[in-house]
Amino acid sequence: MENILITGGAGYIGSHTAVALVEAGYQPIIVDDFSNSEKNVLEGLSKITGLSIPCYEGDCNDRSLLEKIFSEHALTGVIHFAAYKAVGESTQKPLKYYGNNIFSLVALLETMEKFGVENLVFSSSCTVYGQPDELPVKESTPRKVAESPYGNTKKICEDILVDQVKSEAKLAAIALRYFNPIGAHPSSHIGELPLGVPSNLVPFVTQTGVGIRKELTVFGDDYNTPDGSCVRDYIHVMDLAEAHVKAISYLRGKNAPFYDLFNVGTGTGNTVLEVIQAFEKVSKQALNYKIGPRRPGDVEKVWADTEKITRELDWHPKYTLEDSLRDSWNWQLALSKTPA
């Protein structure tokens, strides 16, 4: 059984990827500082997998911790999620984001090099495209000036990987540019756990549906879209997790130095109002929402061209928008039943 290190493995996408790795016959090893996740996620992982997944608590900027993990486990690959990700906060605290997101990748790459671990899957983002001139977005679509320091850290980290590979380093890396992950594991044992007020649409929808939030504001209904609200490509988190397993397996057949990148989305765009309508259908209740003004910095519409990942990695999304919202809603209901 091959050992795969998951940085940020107790987070939303990381935890679901741990499940997908176990199902594919890999042994995940988690490192997480729990700055944006909860330790009870580990209990959820144990319930789903029947395993006690090794977990180290700490920061990926801590090189001594990284060396301890690499010394104690014969790793064959790394999936790097660990990063600060709140777009709004990044505009207020840019140095926090540059210090954590960029330096942690450098520390990780140097540790991988020291221990002879070549394979890396990097968590990137469709934010690198900005508002694209053409849709759907292909991997060859030019990156634009980032709208936020968070988005810029993803661009810089991609550039670091490219430069490291160009240097003839023993690195085989894939960057996955995610679109909009939603949903939860169908068991409702793990899911998205936003701390404080959610910055993503679907947790705000489900929290409004269950009564934690009074109402949801739709930011703008006068965009050039089918119903005037913004369009995004919403992908189920388990489909996204499966893409990481496909990517880490794909790297086993590549000789370092190697680099490639893939969009991970459904290939379909849905408006915010379509998401609300789908939620109302699966939850069988009306959602309290209002139309507000446009939000500064919001991209009007973006969705992925997934032809490359389908062709190269044989990856296909399995879940529909309604599946995703049903799993998100069941996860929210499970959270509401859990004693504080």
N, C-alpha and C positions, 0 to 999 in steps of 0.2 A: 504494500500500500504506500503510495507516494505521499509525502508530507508537503502541504501547500500552506505557506504563511499568509494569513489574511490580516492586513493592517486595517484598523477600524472595523474589525470583524464582529463587534457587538452592535454596530450601527444598522440602519434600516436595510441598505442594500447588502452590506457585508454579512449580516446574519442569514439572510435568505440565500446568499451564495454559499455559505457554510453548509446549509442543508443540501443544496444542489451538488456540492462537491462530495458529500458523504454518499448521496444516492448514486454518484458516478464512480464510486470506489476509491476516492481520495481520502486522506486524513487531513482535515483542516487544523491549523494551529492559529489561535487568535491572539492579537495584541491590540489593546484598546485602552485609552486613558479615561474613558467614561465621562468625558466632558460634554458629550452630546448623545449619550445612550444610558441605559439602565442595566444594572447587573442582573436583574431578573430575566433579561433576554437569554442568559445562559441556561436558565431553567426551562424556558420555552424550547430552546435548541435540544436539550436533553430529552424532553417529552416527544419531540418529533423524530429524532434520530435514534433514540435509545442509547446514546453515547454521552460520556462526559468529555466534551471537547476541551483540550488544553487551552488555557487562557492566561496571558500575562497582562498585568495592569501596568500601563506606563505610556510614555510619549515616544513617538518615532524619531524625535530629535535626540533622544537619549541613546547615544551610540553604545554605551556599556550594556544597556538592556538589549539592544539589537544583537550585539555580539554574544550575549548569554543565550538568547533564543537560537541563534544560528549554531552555536556550539552544542546545544542540548538536543537539536533535531537535525537529521540529515534532510535538508530541504531540497526539493527539486524545482520549486517555483514560488513566486510571490504574486499576490493580487493586492494592489495598493489602493485602498479606499481612503485611508486616514487623511482628513483635511477639514478645515473649517469651510462651511458652505453657505452661510447666510449672505445673500447678495447685499441686502440693505446694510447689515452690520459692516460688511467689508468696505463700504464707502465711508463709514465713520471711523473705522479702525484699520486702515490699509496695512500698516506695519505688522499688525497681528497676523494678517492673512499672508503677507509675503514671508514673514518669519517662519510661520508654521508650514504652510503648504509647499513652499519651495525648498527650504532647508531640510525638511523631513525626507523629501525625495532624494536630495543629495546624500544625506546620511545613509539612507537605505541602499542607494546604488553603490556607495563605497563599501558598505558591509557585504553586499552581494558579491562584489568583485573580490573582496578579501577572502570570502569563503567559497568562491568558485560556483556560485549559484547564478545561472544565466537567464532563466525565463521570468519575465515580468509582464503582468497585465496591469495597465494603468487606467484608473478611473478618470476619464475626461468628460467633456460636456458639450452639448450643442450650443452653449453660450458663445463658443469661439466663432460661430458663424454670424452673430449679430442678427440684423434683419437682412436676410439674403436677397439678392437681386432676382434670383430665379428659384422656383420651387418645382418639385421637391429638392431638398438639399442633398447633394452628392458629396462624397469624401473629397472630391477635387474642387468643390466650391471654395473660393477664396475665404480665408478667415478675415474678419474685420476688426477694427479697433474695438477693444472690449468695452462693454457698457459699465463694468464694475471692476474693482480690484480682484474680486473672486474670479471673474471670468478671465482676467489677465493672468492670474496664477496658473490657470489651466493651459493657456497658450504658452506661457514660459516653460511649464513642466514638459509639455510636448516637445518644445525646442530643445530642452536639456536632453531628452531621450534621443532625439535625432542627432544631436552633436556627439553624444556618447557613442552611438552606433557608428557615426562617421569616423570616430577616432580609432576604429578597429577594436574597440573593447569587446570582451566576451559577454555581450548582452544581446538577447533576443527579446524584443519588446513589442507589445501591441497596446495601442491606445484605443479605448472604446469611448466613443462620443455618445453619451446617453441623451435621450430626449426626455420625456417627463414620466418618471417612474411613479406608479400608483399601485394600489392593491395591497394584499397581505397574504401570508401563507394560508391556504384553504383550511387548515386546522384551527386557525385563530389563536395559535400559541405564540406567534410573533407577527409583527407588523410595524407600521410607522409610528414612532413615539416622539412627536415634536415637543420640545421643552418650551413652555410658555405659549405665546400666541403663534399658531402655525403660519409659516410663510408660504406654504404650498396650498393649492386649491382644495384638493380632496380631503385632507384632514380638517380643513375649515368647514367643508360641506358636511362631513360626518359628525363633527362636534356641534354644528348648528342643528343637524337632524336629531341629535340625542339631547339637545337642550343646554349644552355647555356654553354655546355662543348664542346670543339673542338673534342675530341675523347675519346673513352673508351679503357682502357687497360685490356686485359684478362691476369691475372697473371699465366702463365704457360699453356702449351699444351702438356706436356710430363708426366702427371700423369697416373697411372694405372686405367684409366676410359675409357668409350666407345669412347670419342673423345679427350682424353688427358687433358681436363679441369676439375676443381674441381666439385664434386657432392654435392648438398645440397637438403634438403627437404623444398620446398617453399610452405607456407600455406597462404591462403587469410586471411587478417586481420579480416574480418567479421566471418569467420569460427573460428578463434582464440577467438574472442569476445564471440561467442556463447558457447565456451568451458568454459569460466568464468561464464556465467549464469548457465550452467549445474552444475558447481562445487559448486557455492554458494547455489543452490537449493538442491543439494545432501547433503550438510552439515546440512541442516535443519532436516534431518532424523537421524543424528548421535548424540550420547551422548558424551560430552567432559569428559575426554581427548581423542582426536582422531587425527591421522595424516595419510595422504596418499599422494602419488605423482603419477602424470600422465605425460606421453609424449603427446605433442600436435603437430602433424605433419600430413602429408597426407599419410605417409607410402610409399611414392615413392620418389626416388631421381632423380633430373635433373641436367645436367651439365650446366656450365656457357654458353657454346655455344648453348645449347638447349634453354636456356632462351632468348638469343639474337635472335635466329631463330623464336621463338614464338612471340617475340616483333615485329620483322619485318613483320610477318604475320598479326598481328592485327592492326598495325599502317600503313601497306601498304607502307612502306618506308625502304630503306636500312640504316643500322646503321654504322656509321664510327667508326670502332674499329681496334685495333692492338693486336698482341700477344706479351706479355712482359715476363720477367723472373718470376720465382716463387716468391711469397711473403713470407718472413720468418714468421713462425708460422701458416700458413694456413693448416687446416686439409684437407687431400686428398678427403675423401668422408664420408658422414654421412647422414643417414636418419632414420626415426622413425619406430618402431613397434607400431602400434596404437591399438592392440587387447584389451589391458586393458581398455583404455578410452572408446572404443566402447562398451565393455561388461558392465563396471561398471556405466558409465555416459550416455549411449545410445547416444553418440556423433558421428557424421559422418561429414566429410568435404563435402561441397556442391559445391565448386567452383573448376574449372580446372585451370591449369597453364595459359591457354589463357585467361580465365575470369579475372584472377588476373592481368595480364599484360594489358588487355584492360581497366580495371578500373584504374590502375596506369597511363596509358597514358591519359585517359580522365581527370583525376585529374590534371596531368601536363598541359594539354591544358587549363583547367579552370584557373589554377594559372597564366598561361602566359597571359590570357585575363584580369586578375585583375589589376587595376591601382596600381602602387607602392605607 
